[in-house]
Amino acid sequence: MGRWTRMLMMALTIFLGLAGRAHATKYYIAANGSDSNSGTSEASPWLHAPGMPNCTGTCASTTPAAGDNFIFRGGDAWHRSANINDSSDVAIGGEWNFTWSGSGLGSTCDYYNGAVSTCIYIGVSTSWYNSAVCGSSFCRPKFEMDNPIWANSTHQDASNPGFITACTYDDNPSSAGLTGIKLANGIIFDNWEMWGLCWVTPITSGYGPMMLQYPNSSNSYDAIIDGYIHGWTEAYDPQTNGGSSVMDQAPLFGGTSAGGIATHNVMAYNTFDGSDSCPEATVSSTGGCTGGPVRYGDFYYTYSNVFRWMSLIAINYNAYIVRDNLFEHIIESYDPASHSQVFEMPAGPNDCPAYNEYYYNNITREVAVGITWEISTCGGYSTYIFNNVFWQIGNGANCLIVDGTQTPTPQLYISNNTFEGQSGSVGLCTIRFLPAAFTGNVTLQNNHFIGPYTGPPMNTSNFINGSGGTVVDNGNEIVQTESVANAQGYTSGNNYQPTSTSGATYHAGSNLSTSCATYSPDLALCSGSTGAVMDIAGSGIVPVPLVAVPLLRGAAWDAGAYQYSETSSGQPTPPMGLIASVQ
């Protein structure tokens, strides 16, 4: 289903759902409000929202119900502390603990499938904003954890540039705090800017400080969308590799415990940008980047996000659909005890979800960590990896690692991807099947392998490492040296995707149209993307959703990843922005 079609259906679903439910109410919250107001109009907003410690009066006596909307004025800032700077700021008095859940989880509250009428919405109306802050167009409300980014901190570490020596408010679990916001189930959390996480002591057990936390539930159905998350800081305190504590491993978002698997949650159209937390001037392939994982224990629906300038995206996660994301500038942590990779799914029967997994239409580039992707296949289920592009991968030997020893035998399909190692290096971006940890069946077809050197002739076997599992190559693979690929137009400027009919991958693939219904629920192998993101001028601050229409494969398919014909569009209208107030 196309993204805009889905949004239109969602708006209609919300409208019809709310029209028949008199108790569903829209509440307004703004920096110029009062908790003694009714809260039910822009002219009479509250100052706080339910669950904020400073919520009083009508705000405190209101019990949120399924289907309710909590609309925050754009440009205003809600502070966990009392760190008030101007008239657009609100002190909430501590952690915001929103304990009320939506209802009908999986039926009338299921964001990914367009059913949201009984979810609780916490977000915005793009027509309501503080013009003194935003100017003439909408800007996001902010949730600030009140620790300045490193460049503005009075606690800068002169010995270790980019790090700090103390936090204004230490968010380590063993000290003053843990989380900025806690959500219950069935929540749509939309269009927020969040920043100011800080910690200075190692994490000795479980998980670290978080900006946002949600239940570890098999039926959580939370949706975190259209956000801008940045500005985290930490002290320089590397720990012993393999020890019981770690400094640089703090989930920005995560579940309520270290164990458990959360499902049906959505993370979409967000930008997680550590460029103000991990300044490029101090980053090298040997360390310096801080922060991560973005997600702990959950990666179920993850699409159309930008992840950049950090050391880890996801760990100990379960995934269902991971598509249309940009992963870039992922750098090895300075802390030897920290995991550093784009994502790592542990192998083991207790970690495996009982469903197929789909990874497609992602770009992973400029990565300098020990492991890029590590995927665990699950017994009795299939994993599909297609139309992904990997380039400038520093440790190409661990470009794509596959493990999983469960029974019945797991199935893995790797088709129409492009793998490029590190330009100017002798390293290849390889698929590695762990001999002791993978016993599945693998089918390879239609991939494009680019070797970043001009050495001896190569073939597909150069790009396959390890002896785990049974690997069947169905052919139509294209193998090129970097120089030959560049000369045919496959370059970093176009993410090594084809731009003309003269390249080696053009119409060189086997037609897999009979498999499209199995490769992903949205038939993306044949019909292309259901959404995508691109970086604007390298800023990464706001991902730009695209109506992505790939070149249709037709009867003669290309090998490798295919080129999008991209049409830019603006930030999506929040789901509730299309709905009239309930009378």
QUICORRA-V905047 format. One record per helix or strand. SS is the DSSP state (alpha for helix, beta for strand). FROM is the first residue (numbers start at 0). TO is the last residue. If there is no record, write none. Layout:
ss=SS from=FROM to=TO
ss=SS from=FROM to=TO
This chain:
ss=alpha from=2 to=18
ss=beta from=25 to=28
ss=alpha from=41 to=43
ss=beta from=45 to=45
ss=alpha from=56 to=60
ss=beta from=68 to=71
ss=beta from=73 to=73
ss=beta from=76 to=78
ss=beta from=88 to=90
ss=beta from=95 to=97
ss=beta from=104 to=104
ss=beta from=108 to=109
ss=alpha from=110 to=112
ss=beta from=114 to=114
ss=beta from=119 to=122
ss=beta from=128 to=128
ss=alpha from=130 to=133
ss=beta from=140 to=143
ss=alpha from=149 to=151
ss=beta from=155 to=155
ss=beta from=163 to=163
ss=beta from=178 to=182
ss=beta from=186 to=189
ss=beta from=191 to=194
ss=beta from=197 to=198
ss=beta from=202 to=202
ss=beta from=209 to=213
ss=beta from=222 to=224
ss=beta from=227 to=229
ss=beta from=232 to=234
ss=beta from=245 to=245
ss=beta from=249 to=249
ss=beta from=252 to=254
ss=beta from=265 to=267
ss=beta from=270 to=272
ss=alpha from=279 to=281
ss=beta from=283 to=283
ss=beta from=286 to=286
ss=beta from=288 to=288
ss=beta from=291 to=291
ss=beta from=294 to=295
ss=beta from=298 to=302
ss=beta from=305 to=309
ss=beta from=311 to=314
ss=beta from=318 to=322
ss=beta from=325 to=330
ss=beta from=332 to=332
ss=beta from=340 to=343
ss=beta from=356 to=359
ss=beta from=362 to=367
ss=beta from=370 to=375
ss=beta from=381 to=385
ss=beta from=388 to=392
ss=alpha from=395 to=397
ss=beta from=399 to=403
ss=beta from=410 to=414
ss=beta from=417 to=419
ss=beta from=430 to=437
ss=beta from=440 to=444
ss=beta from=447 to=450
ss=alpha from=459 to=462
ss=beta from=463 to=464
ss=beta from=469 to=472
ss=beta from=477 to=480
ss=alpha from=481 to=486
ss=alpha from=491 to=493
ss=beta from=508 to=508
ss=alpha from=512 to=518
ss=alpha from=523 to=526
ss=beta from=531 to=533
ss=beta from=543 to=549
ss=beta from=556 to=556
ss=beta from=563 to=567
ss=alpha from=574 to=577
